[in-house]
Amino acid sequence: MLTLKDMLDEQLQDEEFKKEYEALQPELDIIRAIIEARTSQNLTQKQLAERTGINQADISKLENGTRNPTVNLLKRLADGMGMALKIEFVPKQKLQSD
């Protein structure tokens, strides 16, 4: 049986697919970071909404990728979880080795 990883590895052989996939990585990384931070504190979206004043539906949209967050919104989310927001630029070759 073909696993998701196997399918992705196969698709990444296509240069056009690989280029589009890599272009989406920063957005996917943000989504993953939001979800991991929230779930690591055992918070529901509703609880995070109450802490931040951000509508729960908007948090859901952020987490499912249908809304792009502003830096200010990310700071509000971080504050609501008692965290600091850290954004950094890294050399491209480092990204490829991760």
ZIZIKA-V665537 format. One record per pair of residues at least 4 apart in sequence whose ideal C-beta (glycine too) atoms are under 8 Angstrom apart, sorted by the first residue. I is the first residue (numbers start at 1). J is the second residue. D is the distance in whole Angstrom. If there is no record, write none. Layout:
i:I j:J d:D
i:I j:J d:D
//
This chain:
i:2 j:6 d:5
i:2 j:7 d:6
i:3 j:7 d:7
i:4 j:8 d:6
i:5 j:9 d:6
i:6 j:10 d:6
i:7 j:11 d:6
i:8 j:12 d:6
i:9 j:13 d:8
i:11 j:17 d:5
i:11 j:18 d:8
i:11 j:21 d:8
i:12 j:17 d:7
i:12 j:18 d:5
i:12 j:21 d:7
i:13 j:18 d:8
i:14 j:18 d:6
i:15 j:19 d:6
i:16 j:20 d:7
i:17 j:21 d:6
i:18 j:22 d:6
i:19 j:23 d:6
i:20 j:24 d:7
i:21 j:25 d:7
i:24 j:28 d:6
i:25 j:29 d:6
i:25 j:95 d:8
i:26 j:30 d:7
i:27 j:31 d:7
i:27 j:65 d:7
i:27 j:68 d:7
i:28 j:32 d:6
i:28 j:65 d:8
i:29 j:33 d:6
i:30 j:34 d:6
i:30 j:69 d:7
i:30 j:74 d:8
i:31 j:35 d:6
i:31 j:62 d:7
i:31 j:63 d:6
i:31 j:64 d:8
i:31 j:65 d:6
i:32 j:36 d:6
i:33 j:37 d:6
i:34 j:38 d:6
i:34 j:62 d:6
i:34 j:63 d:6
i:34 j:69 d:8
i:34 j:74 d:8
i:34 j:77 d:6
i:35 j:39 d:6
i:35 j:63 d:6
i:36 j:40 d:6
i:37 j:41 d:7
i:37 j:77 d:8
i:37 j:78 d:8
i:37 j:81 d:5
i:37 j:83 d:6
i:38 j:43 d:5
i:38 j:45 d:7
i:38 j:48 d:6
i:38 j:81 d:7
i:39 j:43 d:7
i:41 j:81 d:6
i:41 j:82 d:8
i:43 j:47 d:5
i:43 j:48 d:5
i:43 j:51 d:8
i:43 j:81 d:7
i:44 j:48 d:7
i:45 j:49 d:6
i:45 j:56 d:5
i:45 j:59 d:5
i:45 j:60 d:6
i:45 j:63 d:7
i:46 j:50 d:7
i:46 j:56 d:5
i:47 j:51 d:7
i:48 j:52 d:6
i:48 j:54 d:7
i:48 j:56 d:8
i:48 j:59 d:6
i:48 j:77 d:7
i:48 j:80 d:6
i:48 j:81 d:7
i:49 j:53 d:8
i:49 j:54 d:6
i:49 j:55 d:6
i:49 j:56 d:4
i:49 j:58 d:8
i:49 j:59 d:6
i:51 j:80 d:4
i:51 j:81 d:7
i:52 j:59 d:8
i:52 j:76 d:5
i:52 j:77 d:6
i:52 j:79 d:7
i:52 j:80 d:4
i:53 j:76 d:7
i:54 j:58 d:5
i:54 j:59 d:6
i:54 j:73 d:7
i:54 j:76 d:6
i:54 j:77 d:7
i:54 j:80 d:8
i:55 j:59 d:7
i:56 j:60 d:6
i:57 j:61 d:6
i:58 j:62 d:7
i:58 j:67 d:6
i:59 j:63 d:6
i:59 j:77 d:8
i:60 j:64 d:6
i:61 j:66 d:5
i:61 j:67 d:4
i:62 j:67 d:5
i:62 j:69 d:5
i:62 j:73 d:8
i:62 j:77 d:8
i:69 j:73 d:4
i:69 j:74 d:5
i:69 j:77 d:8
i:70 j:74 d:7
i:71 j:75 d:6
i:71 j:85 d:8
i:71 j:87 d:7
i:72 j:76 d:7
i:73 j:77 d:7
i:74 j:78 d:6
i:74 j:85 d:5
i:75 j:79 d:6
i:75 j:85 d:5
i:76 j:80 d:6
i:77 j:81 d:7
i:77 j:85 d:8
i:78 j:83 d:4
i:78 j:84 d:6
i:78 j:85 d:4
i:79 j:83 d:8
i:90 j:94 d:5
i:90 j:95 d:6
i:91 j:95 d:8
i:92 j:96 d:7
i:93 j:97 d:7
i:94 j:98 d:7
//
